Amino acid sequence: MKALIVDDEALARERLVDLLADIGSIEVVGEARDGREAIEAVERLRPDLVLLDIRMPRMDGLEAARHLGAFEHAPALIFCTAYDDHALAAFDANAVDYLLKPIRAERLRAAIERAGRFSREALHGIDREESGQRERSHLCARVRGNLVLVPIVEIDFLLAEDKYVIVHHAGGEVLIEEPLKALEVEFGDRFVRIHRNCLVALDKLAGLTRTVDGRVLAKLERVGTELEVSRRNLPALRKLVRTL
């Protein structure tokens, strides 16, 4: 079984490497220091198992687990943490086990045996609404087969088109297969709906302008594009703009 170790503390990673060395069926194929590195490493290395800390910089282990659960070849997850207050969220993320530091060898061995029996199909399709998980800090997309993680804070607007949503961000644009309504529910404190097919980042909204033919457009900071505001959404948006 191929394993990836994810922890922001080098000593914690070293301890897990030492513990796993005594378990003959495990090959450690890589290490990562946070959730973003973990996702990129899983994409590259295709481990069967990820041993994952929770509290880490940039992206924590719980959010990383949500992204990993959507992978076609999702790995089994074992959380290894110093805190016992995330156990419910960890199992909501389809974790095989939840180990408290300092990790004991016999407890780790039992968790790995469980991971070996775990059905990979059960790891797919994590439901955010049922699990009550927090909003993500990144959106995950694929561009020409490569994984791209877009920080939410860098997104300018989200535009629905057919079954896709186009994510316009500081580095360009990517397509994701997530309903615009679900994104509005998850990130309602960060984005505002200006049209049935468009959400705009509140911190990028610079004001409104009216065209000679009577249409109202939303102006965005740093973005040359002006986006049309629907009549239905205009009253609430005008009220919001006055508070910005």
Backbone torsions as a table, in degrees:
resi	resn	phi	psi	omega
1	MET	NA	127.5	179.9
2	LYS	-88.0	134.2	-175.1
3	ALA	-125.8	144.8	173.6
4	LEU	-116.9	134.8	179.6
5	ILE	-106.9	128.8	-176.6
6	VAL	-127.1	114.2	178.8
7	ASP	-163.2	140.6	-179.4
8	ASP	-78.6	-9.7	179.4
9	GLU	-103.0	123.1	-177.5
10	ALA	-61.0	-39.0	-179.2
11	LEU	-64.7	-37.4	178.1
12	ALA	-65.5	-39.6	177.6
13	ARG	-65.5	-41.8	179.6
14	GLU	-62.2	-40.8	179.8
15	ARG	-63.3	-42.3	178.6
16	LEU	-65.3	-38.4	176.6
17	VAL	-60.0	-43.6	179.9
18	ASP	-64.2	-43.4	-179.9
19	LEU	-64.7	-41.3	-178.7
20	LEU	-70.7	-24.9	179.2
21	ALA	-62.6	-26.0	-180.0
22	ASP	-85.2	-3.2	178.3
23	ILE	-107.4	104.7	-168.8
24	GLY	-60.8	-24.2	-175.0
25	SER	-85.1	0.8	-173.9
26	ILE	-109.9	132.6	172.5
27	GLU	-118.8	117.2	177.3
28	VAL	-78.7	113.6	-175.2
29	VAL	-99.3	-8.7	179.4
30	GLY	179.6	170.0	177.2
31	GLU	-134.2	154.4	176.8
32	ALA	-143.0	155.1	-174.3
33	ARG	-105.0	-7.5	178.6
34	ASP	-162.5	178.7	-175.4
35	GLY	-64.4	-37.6	179.3
36	ARG	-63.9	-47.0	178.2
37	GLU	-61.8	-35.2	179.9
38	ALA	-62.5	-46.2	-179.0
39	ILE	-62.3	-44.9	179.5
40	GLU	-64.2	-38.4	180.0
41	ALA	-69.1	-38.5	177.8
42	VAL	-65.0	-40.6	177.3
43	GLU	-59.6	-38.8	-175.0
44	ARG	-83.7	-40.5	-169.4
45	LEU	-100.8	-18.3	-179.8
46	ARG	51.8	54.8	178.0
47	PRO	-70.1	156.8	174.3
48	ASP	-83.2	-24.0	-171.6
49	LEU	-141.1	139.2	173.6
50	VAL	-124.2	124.4	172.9
51	LEU	-97.7	117.3	-159.5
52	LEU	-128.5	122.7	171.7
53	ASP	-74.5	165.1	-179.5
54	ILE	-103.4	-56.5	-176.6
55	ARG	-84.4	104.4	-179.6
56	MET	-142.3	156.9	179.0
57	PRO	-72.2	166.1	177.6
58	ARG	66.0	-58.7	176.2
59	MET	-147.7	126.2	-177.6
60	ASP	-79.8	173.0	-175.4
61	GLY	-67.1	-32.5	-179.5
62	LEU	-67.3	-42.0	177.9
63	GLU	-68.3	-40.4	177.3
64	ALA	-58.3	-39.3	179.4
65	ALA	-62.0	-37.9	179.0
66	ARG	-63.7	-42.8	178.1
67	HIS	-67.2	-42.3	-178.2
68	LEU	-65.4	-32.2	179.7
69	GLY	-64.0	-20.1	-180.0
70	ALA	-90.0	-4.6	179.5
71	PHE	-68.1	147.1	177.5
72	GLU	-61.0	-41.0	177.2
73	HIS	-111.9	73.0	-176.4
74	ALA	-71.4	133.2	177.9
75	PRO	-79.3	159.6	169.5
76	ALA	-71.8	147.1	-175.9
77	LEU	-119.3	132.0	170.5
78	ILE	-124.0	117.6	177.7
79	PHE	-82.8	135.2	178.4
80	CYS	-126.2	107.7	-171.0
81	THR	-143.9	159.4	177.4
82	ALA	-88.1	-3.1	-174.1
83	TYR	-118.5	140.2	-177.5
84	ASP	-100.7	7.0	-173.9
85	ASP	-94.0	8.6	179.3
86	HIS	-118.0	12.9	-174.0
87	ALA	-61.2	-44.7	-178.4
88	LEU	-61.8	-45.8	178.9
89	ALA	-63.5	-34.7	179.7
90	ALA	-65.0	-44.2	179.8
91	PHE	-73.6	-27.4	171.3
92	ASP	-61.9	-29.6	178.6
93	ALA	-86.8	17.2	175.9
94	ASN	65.2	33.9	175.6
95	ALA	-68.6	145.6	175.8
96	VAL	-74.4	-37.7	-178.7
97	ASP	-158.1	168.6	-176.4
98	TYR	-137.3	107.7	-174.5
99	LEU	-108.6	136.1	178.2
100	LEU	-95.6	137.5	176.1
101	LYS	-75.4	148.4	-4.0
102	PRO	-69.7	135.3	-177.1
103	ILE	-71.8	129.1	176.3
104	ARG	-91.9	141.0	-174.5
105	ALA	-58.5	-43.7	-176.8
106	GLU	-69.0	-34.3	178.1
107	ARG	-69.2	-38.9	178.0
108	LEU	-65.3	-41.7	180.0
109	ARG	-61.9	-41.5	179.6
110	ALA	-65.2	-39.2	179.0
111	ALA	-64.7	-39.1	-179.7
112	ILE	-69.3	-35.1	175.2
113	GLU	-63.4	-39.0	175.8
114	ARG	-63.9	-41.6	-179.7
115	ALA	-61.9	-35.9	179.5
116	GLY	-66.2	-25.5	-179.7
117	ARG	-95.2	-7.6	-171.6
118	PHE	-72.6	135.8	178.8
119	SER	-77.1	125.2	-179.9
120	ARG	-64.1	-30.7	-179.3
121	GLU	-61.4	-30.0	-177.9
122	ALA	-71.1	-11.5	-178.1
123	LEU	-86.5	-11.0	-173.2
124	HIS	-86.7	152.3	169.0
125	GLY	68.4	51.7	175.5
126	ILE	-62.6	130.8	-177.4
127	ASP	-98.9	110.9	-176.9
128	ARG	-62.6	-40.8	-174.7
129	GLU	-67.5	-39.9	-179.5
130	GLU	-70.9	-37.1	-175.3
131	SER	-84.0	-15.1	178.7
132	GLY	65.0	33.2	-176.3
133	GLN	-78.4	160.8	-178.8
134	ARG	-72.3	164.5	177.5
135	GLU	-66.6	150.5	-178.9
136	ARG	-77.0	160.4	173.3
137	SER	-98.2	-10.8	-180.0
138	HIS	-140.0	155.7	165.1
139	LEU	-107.2	146.1	-175.5
140	CYS	-110.5	128.7	-179.6
141	ALA	-136.6	166.3	174.2
142	ARG	-120.8	129.3	179.1
143	VAL	-122.4	112.4	-177.3
144	ARG	51.0	42.3	176.5
145	GLY	86.1	-8.9	-179.2
146	ASN	-98.7	145.5	179.9
147	LEU	-78.0	133.4	176.4
148	VAL	-128.2	127.1	176.6
149	LEU	-107.1	121.1	-177.7
150	VAL	-107.9	116.6	177.0
151	PRO	-61.9	136.0	179.8
152	ILE	-57.7	-37.3	-176.8
153	VAL	-67.5	-14.6	179.7
154	GLU	-97.8	0.5	-178.0
155	ILE	-83.6	132.5	177.5
156	ASP	-90.2	-49.7	177.3
157	PHE	-158.4	162.6	-179.4
158	LEU	-121.4	126.8	-174.6
159	LEU	-124.5	117.8	-180.0
160	ALA	-77.0	136.7	178.5
161	GLU	-148.4	111.2	-173.9
162	ASP	57.1	-126.7	-178.4
163	LYS	-93.5	4.8	-178.8
164	TYR	-109.5	165.5	168.0
165	VAL	-122.5	128.4	176.7
166	ILE	-89.0	121.2	179.4
167	VAL	-95.7	109.5	177.8
168	HIS	-94.0	120.0	-174.1
169	HIS	-138.8	179.6	-174.0
170	ALA	-59.3	-28.8	-177.4
171	GLY	-97.2	3.4	-178.9
172	GLY	135.9	-133.3	178.1
173	GLU	-149.7	149.5	177.7
174	VAL	-138.8	160.5	176.2
175	LEU	-102.9	138.9	172.7
176	ILE	-130.6	154.4	178.9
177	GLU	-104.1	68.8	176.4
178	GLU	-132.6	139.2	179.4
179	PRO	-64.5	139.4	178.7
180	LEU	-60.4	-36.3	-180.0
181	LYS	-62.7	-41.2	179.2
182	ALA	-64.8	-38.3	177.3
183	LEU	-66.4	-37.5	177.8
184	GLU	-64.1	-40.3	178.9
185	VAL	-65.5	-44.2	-176.3
186	GLU	-70.8	-39.5	-173.1
187	PHE	-115.1	33.5	-176.5
188	GLY	-61.4	-22.5	178.2
189	ASP	-85.8	-5.1	-177.4
190	ARG	-113.4	-26.2	-175.2
191	PHE	-125.8	154.3	177.1
192	VAL	-126.5	141.2	178.7
193	ARG	-82.3	127.6	177.0
194	ILE	-111.9	-12.8	-178.2
195	HIS	-158.7	162.1	-179.3
196	ARG	-59.6	-22.6	-177.2
197	ASN	-114.3	15.5	-173.3
198	CYS	-146.4	132.4	170.6
199	LEU	-117.5	137.0	-178.8
200	VAL	-117.4	139.5	177.2
201	ALA	-66.3	128.3	-177.0
202	LEU	-60.0	-38.3	-177.3
203	ASP	-77.7	-4.0	176.5
204	LYS	-104.7	-9.0	-176.9
205	LEU	-74.1	119.4	-175.0
206	ALA	-105.1	-8.7	179.6
207	GLY	144.0	-175.4	-178.7
208	LEU	-123.3	150.3	176.1
209	THR	-139.8	150.1	-179.3
210	ARG	-110.3	136.0	178.6
211	THR	-85.7	168.8	-178.5
212	VAL	-65.0	-24.6	179.0
213	ASP	-92.8	10.0	172.7
214	GLY	93.2	-2.8	178.3
215	ARG	-76.0	150.1	177.5
216	VAL	-108.4	131.6	-178.9
217	LEU	-118.5	143.8	175.1
218	ALA	-92.3	129.7	177.2
219	LYS	-96.6	137.0	-179.4
220	LEU	-116.7	140.4	175.7
221	GLU	-63.6	138.4	173.8
222	ARG	68.6	-4.9	-177.2
223	VAL	-114.8	127.6	-179.0
224	GLY	-71.8	-23.6	-177.2
225	THR	-70.3	136.6	171.2
226	GLU	-110.5	130.3	-171.0
227	LEU	-107.7	135.8	-177.0
228	GLU	-72.6	137.9	177.8
229	VAL	-101.4	131.7	179.5
230	SER	-76.9	155.4	177.9
231	ARG	-60.0	-36.2	-178.3
232	ARG	-63.6	-38.5	-175.5
233	ASN	-92.3	-9.1	-173.4
234	LEU	-63.1	-47.4	-177.0
235	PRO	-57.5	-46.9	-179.3
236	ALA	-66.1	-36.6	-178.6
237	LEU	-69.0	-40.0	176.9
238	ARG	-60.0	-44.0	179.3
239	LYS	-61.9	-39.7	180.0
240	LEU	-67.3	-43.4	-178.1
241	VAL	-60.3	-33.3	179.8
242	ARG	-64.1	-24.5	-178.0
243	THR	-90.7	-9.5	-176.0
244	LEU	-77.2	NA	NA
